[in-house]
Amino acid sequence: MTDTPEYRMPAEWESHEATWIGWPHNASDWPGKLPLIPWAYGEIVRRLAPGELVRILVNSRAHADRARKVLRQVGVAESRVEFLSFPTNRGWTRDFGPWFVRRATTPGLAIMRFHFNAWAKYPDWAKDDRIPERASNALGIPMVRARIGSRPFVLEGGSVDVNGAGSLLTTEECLLDSTTQARNPGTSRPEIEAALRRALGVRDILWLGKGIAGDDTHGHVDDLCRFVGPRTVVLCQEPNAQDENHRPLEENRERLEGIRLPDGGRLEVVRLPMPAPLYFRGQRLPASYANFYIANAGVLVPTFNDSRDREALGILGELFRDRPVVGIHAVDLVWGLGTIHCLTQQQPRAVESGSKR
């Protein structure tokens, strides 16, 4: 690997041109609750729009018209949104949407094109997998295909988190699984690490163990641990030793506390509470305050009508002094097995600017 990578994925807190989001339409994602979900999206867009453009993926003109109706009623100016007629299978834009990276040798952005196969779990993903090409064509931004050897690199946005300064967080449960939901079967840890370094311009891969209970992605890191600065992460904690999340989260804490950064220093690990368990039809849901989204105009944090909501918002408010921290009611959203970060994907400004934290 050269000293200067060809591409760099910016941290989420760096200044955005836009946020991408796919307007909901798949009833199987929110069984019995789909009529409520557009209103949750409307509140998310309302909070995003003052600080950046919101690019909304829709399946048809009628789909866009339904979205416009909701957005008008919640007070979003139409000038702050752009509808893109890019049909999708589902709305989890974090995982299939375009990954925007900066080019090192020439100014501007590229789209790093990873392959998406519905978390190696569901059969319908072909429309979602086409979104990076559609985005490249619509914006005139060059696209680069990420590969492991001669094969396409299968990777979802929620499975990694970067600090924009060369470090990347992920989990062994997700990226190294070879039996349950294997994205890149037959691929070794060194091969995956090398592919991540080439594609995203990172040096250090910080491996955690398992994800949280109820996460059907099999270990996405954006439900348990996130960078909030170049040297600081928040990590979910569950003090109840009888809870199934307790031991995996403690093991991840022990890993993080043992990590050394390239200069020999340690990460600052800030503990973030977990909400009380939520269930749907006997299945635990992946409710987590770590699934927040860092936008220009604020940090959007899922809340769950839980006594720990206020504590989580207070912790994040202390960490993000440069923008407001806003709670978004997510009890309905999490029925879809994801919340705010899962639904959004950032597009950095073409010219590098904004907070470096």
Secondary structure, DSSP 8 states (H G I E B T S, - for coil): --SS-SEE---TTS-EEEEEEE----GGGSTTTGGGHHHHHHHHHHHHTTTSEEEEEESSHHHHHHHHHHHHHHT--GGGEEEEE---SSS-HHHHS-EEEEESSSSSEEEEE-B--HHHH-S--HHHHTHHHHHHHHHT--EEE-EETTEE-B--GGG-EE-SSSEEEEEHHHHS-SSSS-SSTT--HHHHHHHHHHHH--SEEEEE----TT-TTSS-GGGTEEEEETTEEEEEE---TTSTTHHHHHHHHHHHHH-B-TTS-B-EEEEEE-----EETTEE----TT--EEETTEEEEEE-S-TTHHHHHHHHHHH--SS-EEEEE-TTGGGGT--HHHHEEEEE-SS--S---
